[in-house]
């Protein structure tokens, strides 16, 4: 994947285990949701370097990365605006 493919896309990263909210600052701009023994991070990724940085943080925490996927096409909003939480 080249940096153009990752640029301004939303990604979903699924981690084994339920990370506490205190780790949220490590994944700034990402929505963090805990589901059935996993932590799901969803949000905008600026480029390939940003994506690799997120993956490195996961490794540094000693958490297993179960999956990573682009969840839509190129983002149409600036990254700071794409972090809304569903409050239903």
RAKA-V137926 format. One record per pair of residues at least 24 apart in sequence whose C-alpha atoms are under 6 Angstrom apart, sorted by the first residue. I is the first residue (numbers start at 1). GAP is how many residues later the second one is. Records with the same first field share a line. If there is no record, write none. Layout:
I: GAP, GAP
This chain:
3: 44, 45
6: 41, 42
7: 39, 40
8: 37, 38, 66, 67
9: 35, 36, 65, 66
10: 33, 34, 35, 60, 61
11: 31, 32, 58, 59, 60
12: 29, 30, 56, 57
13: 27, 28, 54, 55
14: 25, 26, 52, 53
15: 24, 49, 50, 51
16: 48
29: 54
31: 52
44: 35
